[in-house]
Every structure is written in structure tokens, then in C-alpha cells.
Amino acid sequence: MSGRGVWLRARARLRRFPAALAACGDQAAAYGRCVAAAAAGPAELRRDACLEEFQALRECFARAVRLRPS
């Protein structure tokens, strides 16, 4: 069995990533600021520290991919 189809689908998704990121710049910036602020202190970065921002970014990506033709 060939894994070629898997790689073709993965490449197709990766080609759509720049457009999705451009459409979600505000959410990406908010998530980045949150991670940077959480990692800046002496304490180690905790899981789910920026969950709200991550979920907003994830939802934006999902909307951007659904709205854009392949």
C-alpha cells in the first residue's frame, strides 16, 4: 500500500495555510502575545495557559479553510 495519497493531502493542506494565517492575523497575534507573556516569567509554561486564545485561532483557521475554495 502506498502512502502517496497521504502526502498529497498533507501538501494540499499546507498550501492553504498561508492564506488561513493571513485571514486570522489578529487571533494569531493574540495567541502569540499570550504565549510570550506566559513564558516570560521564571515559572515554566503551563498547559492550557492560553487555551482561550488557541481555541479562537483554531476556530478562525477552520472558518478560513471552509470558506476558501481548494
C-alpha distances in whole Angstrom, upper triangle without the diagonal:
4,7,9,10,11,13,15,16,17,19,21,22,23,25,27,28,31,33,32,34,37,37,37,40,42,40,38,42,43,40,40,44,43,41,43,46,45,44,47,49,49,47,44,41,41,38,38,41,40,39,41,40,36,36,38,36,33,34,35,32,30,33,33,29,30,33,32,30,26
4,5,7,9,10,11,13,14,16,17,19,20,22,24,25,28,30,29,31,34,34,35,37,40,38,36,39,40,38,38,42,41,39,41,44,43,42,45,47,48,46,42,40,39,37,37,40,39,37,39,38,34,34,36,34,31,32,33,29,28,31,31,27,28,31,29,27,24
4,6,5,7,9,10,11,13,15,16,17,19,21,22,25,26,26,27,30,31,31,33,36,34,32,35,37,34,34,38,38,35,37,41,39,38,41,44,44,42,39,36,36,33,34,36,35,33,35,34,31,31,33,30,27,29,30,26,25,28,27,24,25,28,26,25,21
4,5,5,6,9,10,11,12,14,15,17,19,20,23,25,25,26,29,30,30,32,35,33,31,35,36,34,34,38,38,36,38,41,40,39,42,44,45,44,40,37,37,35,35,37,36,34,36,35,31,31,33,30,27,29,29,25,25,27,26,23,24,27,24,23,19
4,5,5,6,9,10,11,13,14,15,17,19,22,23,23,25,27,28,28,31,34,32,30,33,35,33,33,37,37,35,37,40,39,39,42,44,45,43,40,37,37,34,34,36,34,33,34,33,29,29,30,28,25,26,27,23,22,25,24,20,21,24,22,20,16
4,5,5,6,9,10,11,12,14,16,17,20,22,21,23,25,26,26,28,31,29,27,31,32,29,30,34,34,32,34,37,36,35,38,41,42,40,36,33,33,30,30,33,31,29,31,30,26,26,28,25,22,24,25,21,20,23,22,19,20,23,21,20,16
4,5,5,6,9,10,10,12,14,15,18,20,20,21,24,25,25,27,30,28,26,29,31,29,29,33,33,31,33,36,35,34,37,40,41,39,35,33,33,30,30,33,31,30,31,30,26,27,28,25,22,24,24,21,20,23,22,18,21,23,21,20,16
4,5,5,6,9,10,11,13,15,17,18,19,21,23,24,25,27,30,28,26,30,32,29,30,33,34,32,34,37,37,36,39,42,43,41,38,35,35,32,32,34,32,31,32,30,27,27,28,25,23,24,24,20,20,22,20,17,19,21,18,17,13
4,5,5,6,9,10,11,13,16,17,16,19,21,21,22,25,27,26,24,28,29,27,28,31,31,30,32,35,34,34,37,40,41,39,36,33,33,30,29,32,29,28,29,27,24,24,25,22,19,21,21,17,16,19,17,14,16,18,16,15,11
4,5,5,6,9,10,11,14,16,15,17,19,20,20,22,25,23,22,25,27,24,25,28,28,27,29,32,31,31,34,36,38,36,33,30,30,27,27,29,27,25,27,25,22,22,23,20,18,19,19,16,16,18,17,14,16,19,17,16,13
4,5,5,6,9,10,12,14,15,16,18,19,20,22,25,24,22,25,27,25,25,29,29,28,29,33,32,32,34,37,39,37,34,31,31,29,29,31,28,27,28,26,23,24,24,21,19,21,20,17,17,19,17,14,17,19,16,15,12
4,5,5,7,9,12,12,13,15,17,18,19,21,24,23,21,25,27,25,25,29,30,28,30,33,33,33,35,38,40,39,36,33,33,30,29,31,29,27,28,26,23,23,23,20,18,19,19,15,15,17,15,11,14,15,13,12,8
4,5,5,7,10,11,10,12,15,15,16,18,21,20,18,22,23,21,22,26,26,25,27,30,30,30,32,35,37,36,32,29,29,26,26,27,25,23,24,22,19,19,20,17,14,16,15,11,12,14,12,9,12,14,12,12,9
4,5,5,8,10,10,11,14,15,15,17,20,19,17,20,22,20,20,24,25,23,25,28,28,28,30,33,35,34,31,28,28,26,25,27,24,23,24,22,19,20,20,16,15,17,16,12,13,16,13,11,14,16,14,14,11
4,6,7,8,10,11,13,14,16,17,21,20,18,21,23,22,22,26,27,26,27,30,31,30,32,36,38,37,34,31,31,29,28,29,27,26,26,24,21,22,21,18,17,19,17,13,15,16,13,11,14,15,12,12,9
4,6,6,6,9,10,11,13,15,18,17,16,19,21,20,21,24,25,24,26,29,29,29,32,35,37,36,33,30,30,28,27,28,25,24,24,21,19,19,18,15,14,15,13,10,11,12,9,7,11,11,9,9,8
4,6,5,6,9,10,10,12,15,14,12,16,18,17,17,20,21,21,22,25,26,26,28,31,33,32,29,26,27,24,23,24,21,21,21,18,16,17,16,13,12,14,12,8,11,12,9,8,12,13,11,13,11
4,5,5,6,9,10,10,14,14,12,15,17,17,16,20,21,21,22,25,26,26,28,31,33,33,30,27,28,26,25,26,22,22,22,19,17,19,17,14,14,16,13,10,13,14,11,11,14,14,12,14,13
4,5,5,6,9,10,14,14,13,15,18,18,18,21,23,23,24,27,28,28,30,33,36,35,33,29,30,28,26,27,23,23,22,19,18,19,17,14,14,15,12,9,12,12,8,9,12,11,9,11,11
4,5,5,6,9,12,11,10,13,16,15,16,19,20,20,22,24,25,26,28,31,33,32,30,27,27,25,23,24,20,20,19,16,15,15,13,10,10,11,8,6,8,9,5,6,10,10,9,12,12
4,5,5,6,9,9,7,10,13,12,13,16,17,17,19,21,22,23,24,28,30,30,27,24,25,23,21,22,18,18,18,14,13,14,13,9,10,12,9,7,11,11,9,10,13,13,12,15,15
4,5,5,9,10,9,11,14,14,14,17,19,19,20,23,24,25,26,30,32,32,30,27,28,26,24,24,21,21,20,16,16,17,15,12,13,14,11,10,13,13,9,11,15,13,12,15,16
4,6,8,9,10,12,14,14,16,18,19,20,22,24,25,26,27,31,34,33,31,27,28,26,24,24,20,20,18,15,15,15,13,10,12,12,8,8,11,9,7,10,12,11,10,14,15
4,6,5,6,9,10,11,12,14,16,17,18,20,21,22,24,27,30,29,27,24,24,23,20,20,16,16,15,12,12,12,9,7,9,9,6,7,10,10,8,11,13,13,13,17,18
4,6,5,6,9,10,10,12,14,15,16,18,20,21,22,25,28,28,26,23,24,23,21,20,16,17,16,12,13,14,11,9,12,13,10,10,14,13,11,14,17,16,16,20,20
4,5,5,6,9,10,11,12,14,15,16,18,20,21,24,27,27,26,22,23,22,20,18,15,16,14,10,12,13,10,9,12,13,10,12,15,14,13,16,18,18,18,22,23
4,5,5,6,9,10,11,12,14,15,16,18,20,23,26,25,23,20,20,19,16,16,12,12,10,7,8,9,6,5,9,10,8,9,12,13,12,15,17,17,18,22,23
4,5,5,6,9,10,11,12,14,15,16,18,21,24,23,22,18,19,18,16,15,12,13,12,8,8,11,9,6,9,11,9,10,13,14,13,15,18,18,18,22,22
4,5,5,6,9,10,10,12,14,15,16,19,23,22,21,18,19,19,17,16,12,14,13,9,11,13,11,9,13,14,12,13,17,17,16,19,21,21,21,25,25
4,5,5,6,9,10,11,12,14,15,18,21,21,20,16,17,17,15,13,9,11,10,6,9,11,9,9,12,14,12,14,17,17,17,20,22,22,23,27,27
4,5,5,6,9,10,11,12,14,17,20,19,17,14,14,14,12,10,7,9,9,5,6,9,9,7,10,13,12,13,16,17,17,19,21,22,23,26,26
4,5,5,6,9,10,11,12,15,18,18,16,13,15,15,14,12,9,12,12,9,9,13,12,10,13,16,15,15,18,20,19,21,24,24,24,27,27
4,6,5,6,9,10,10,13,17,17,16,13,15,16,14,12,9,13,13,9,11,14,14,13,16,18,17,18,21,22,21,24,26,27,27,30,31
4,5,5,6,9,10,12,15,14,14,11,12,12,11,8,6,10,10,8,9,13,12,12,15,17,17,18,21,22,22,24,26,27,28,31,31
4,5,5,6,8,11,14,13,11,8,10,10,10,8,7,10,11,9,10,13,14,13,15,18,18,18,21,23,23,24,27,28,28,31,31
4,6,5,6,9,12,12,12,9,12,14,14,11,10,14,15,12,13,17,17,16,18,21,20,21,24,25,25,26,29,30,30,33,33
4,5,5,7,11,11,11,10,12,14,14,10,10,14,14,13,14,17,18,17,20,22,22,23,26,27,27,29,31,32,32,36,36
4,6,7,9,8,8,6,8,10,11,7,8,12,13,12,13,16,17,17,19,22,22,23,25,27,27,29,31,32,33,36,36
4,6,8,7,7,5,9,11,12,10,11,14,16,15,15,19,20,19,21,24,24,24,27,29,28,30,32,34,34,37,36
4,7,8,9,9,12,15,16,13,13,17,19,17,18,21,22,21,23,26,26,26,29,31,31,32,35,36,36,39,39
4,5,8,9,12,15,16,13,15,18,20,19,20,23,24,24,26,28,29,29,32,34,34,35,38,39,39,42,42
4,7,9,12,16,17,15,17,20,22,22,22,25,27,26,28,31,31,32,34,36,36,37,40,41,42,45,44
4,7,9,12,14,12,15,18,20,20,20,23,25,25,26,29,30,30,32,34,35,36,38,40,40,43,43
4,6,10,12,11,13,16,19,19,18,21,23,23,24,27,28,28,30,32,33,33,36,38,38,41,40
4,7,9,7,10,12,15,15,14,17,19,19,20,23,24,24,26,28,29,30,32,34,34,37,36
4,6,6,9,10,14,14,14,16,18,18,19,22,23,23,25,28,28,29,31,33,34,37,36
4,5,8,8,12,13,11,13,16,16,16,19,21,21,22,25,26,26,28,31,31,34,33
4,5,5,8,10,9,10,13,14,14,16,18,19,20,22,24,24,26,28,29,32,32
4,6,8,9,9,12,14,14,15,18,19,20,22,24,25,26,28,29,31,34,34
4,6,5,6,9,10,11,12,14,16,17,18,20,21,23,24,26,27,30,30
4,6,5,6,9,10,10,12,14,15,16,18,20,21,22,24,26,29,29
4,5,5,6,9,10,11,12,14,15,17,18,20,21,23,25,28,28
4,5,5,6,9,10,11,12,14,15,16,18,20,21,23,26,27
4,5,5,6,9,10,11,12,14,15,16,18,20,21,24,24
4,5,5,6,8,10,10,12,14,15,16,18,20,23,24
4,5,5,6,9,10,11,12,14,15,17,18,22,23
4,5,5,6,9,10,10,12,14,15,16,20,20
4,5,5,6,9,10,11,12,14,16,19,19
4,5,5,6,9,10,11,12,14,17,18
4,5,5,6,9,10,11,12,16,17
4,5,5,6,9,10,11,14,14
4,6,5,6,9,10,13,13
4,6,5,6,9,12,13
4,6,5,6,10,11
4,6,5,8,8
4,6,8,9
4,7,9
4,6
4
